[in-house]
Amino acid sequence: MFSQKAAKIPPFYVMEVLERAREMERSGRDIIHFEVGEPDFPTAPHICEAAYSAIRAGETKYTHSMGLPQLRQAIADYYNRKFNIELNPEQVIVTSGTSPALLLLFMGLLNEGDEVIMSNPYYAGYPNFVEYLGGRPVYVYTREDEGFSLTPDAVARAFTPKTRAVLLNSPSNPTGHVMSPGTIRALAEIAGSVPIISDEIYQGLVYKGEDHTILEYTDNAFVLNGFSKLYAMTGWRLGYLIAPPEYMRVLQNLQQHFFICANSFTQHAGIAALEGPQEHVKEMVATYDERRKYIIERLKKIGFGIASEPVGAYYVLANAKEFSNDSLELSRRLLEEAGVAVTPGIDFGDGAQGYLRFSYANSIEKIREGLDRVDNLLNK
Ligand SMILES: Cc1ncc(COP(=O)(O)O)c(C=O)c1O
């Protein structure tokens, strides 16, 4: 028998869609992918080269549990340069992806019954991390006509004496929403002595307006970030957690026992990503933006609702209620009948039921072909 905690974890539908899509591909069907949340670009050659050299140089042992000093420095330099702040590398802990950083953080923060305020729709993993570790997610529902933005008043109303943290994710998965500086500032003020957790993994993937970090507004914050999205390094498994100095020792103890350290040669690749040329990042961002404009236009023409233009990450959470209120059933139909894989909104909470998440991390030709198929199935 499994533990009760494990048995309560629901499937991650996007993985189910992907697995079914791959099975159909193996039997000869041509599938267009809008479900996967990972860049379609390869990792830049100079980043790969840094890993090859590290392996050749024998850098294949455990590193310091907090990460290579040069990488921690490069991460602090990146934040300091970009946001004009004063982050100390001692506040950075390098992890094997942002997901382990989330686990580490919630292990370090939560006591039984502690509440974590988060938006609904949310990134699918969040409530599972919180509940698994004995906490309780408290949802603040966001509205399509407000661009799925968290409103400070609604967050203020969700506070109770048990509130342990407020979790933000901007740019957001699944909505593509980017929080305004005014909203981030207001949320930091409302939170006061309660820490804010800011998942900034889509930072840099912003197509209108400016990028921000929570650290510009408060020091009482934890930042999660990584290399998966901006540097197209999903499979490398490299991320990091930034925390206030007083938490570092406890986080280090947890890291030493549960993870030991992040991959050694991957960390060398991370240094190359942050300190090397950035032209490839600019090109990827420009390409995502072209696709973003195209997909929004087409989805609207097909009949999906997009009340407010998503300007970050590479997702559109499209209102599909014109076609069905059951996003799981609709995504199954699109896959089986049209060979188009999309993620059902229900993966991201009941606030996204009746929505489909389209990822535009795919070529414009594939996006066109996929949307032609969607149009044919739903409208003709
Ligand atoms: C919002 C958000 N946070 C965290 C992650 C996990 O990323 P990683 O590959 O660094 O574990 C993802 C991945 O899709 C994500 O969308």
Ligand as a Chemical Component Dictionary entry (heavy atoms), coordinates in Angstrom:
data_LIG
# 
_chem_comp.id                   LIG 
_chem_comp.type                 NON-POLYMER 
_chem_comp.pdbx_formal_charge   0 
_chem_comp.three_letter_code    LIG 
# 
loop_
_chem_comp_atom.comp_id 
_chem_comp_atom.atom_id 
_chem_comp_atom.alt_atom_id 
_chem_comp_atom.type_symbol 
_chem_comp_atom.charge 
_chem_comp_atom.model_Cartn_x 
_chem_comp_atom.model_Cartn_y 
_chem_comp_atom.model_Cartn_z 
_chem_comp_atom.pdbx_ordinal 
LIG C1 C1 C 0 5.760  27.891 -12.888 1  
LIG C2 C2 C 0 6.752  26.789 -12.912 2  
LIG N1 N1 N 0 7.524  26.595 -11.843 3  
LIG C3 C3 C 0 8.438  25.596 -11.819 4  
LIG C4 C4 C 0 8.591  24.730 -12.888 5  
LIG C5 C5 C 0 9.604  23.619 -12.784 6  
LIG O1 O1 O 0 10.735 23.872 -13.566 7  
LIG P1 P1 P 0 12.085 23.044 -13.493 8  
LIG O2 O2 O 0 12.317 22.487 -14.862 9  
LIG O3 O3 O 0 13.161 24.067 -13.186 10 
LIG O4 O4 O 0 11.976 22.036 -12.434 11 
LIG C6 C6 C 0 7.804  24.905 -14.025 12 
LIG C7 C7 C 0 7.914  23.984 -15.174 13 
LIG O5 O5 O 0 7.139  23.969 -16.091 14 
LIG C8 C8 C 0 6.865  25.966 -14.040 15 
LIG O6 O6 O 0 6.083  26.181 -15.102 16 
# 
loop_
_chem_comp_bond.comp_id 
_chem_comp_bond.atom_id_1 
_chem_comp_bond.atom_id_2 
_chem_comp_bond.value_order 
_chem_comp_bond.pdbx_ordinal 
LIG C1 C2 SING 1  
LIG C2 N1 SING 2  
LIG C2 C8 DOUB 3  
LIG N1 C3 DOUB 4  
LIG C3 C4 SING 5  
LIG C4 C5 SING 6  
LIG C4 C6 DOUB 7  
LIG C5 O1 SING 8  
LIG O1 P1 SING 9  
LIG P1 O2 DOUB 10 
LIG P1 O3 SING 11 
LIG P1 O4 SING 12 
LIG C6 C7 SING 13 
LIG C6 C8 SING 14 
LIG C7 O5 DOUB 15 
LIG C8 O6 SING 16 
# 
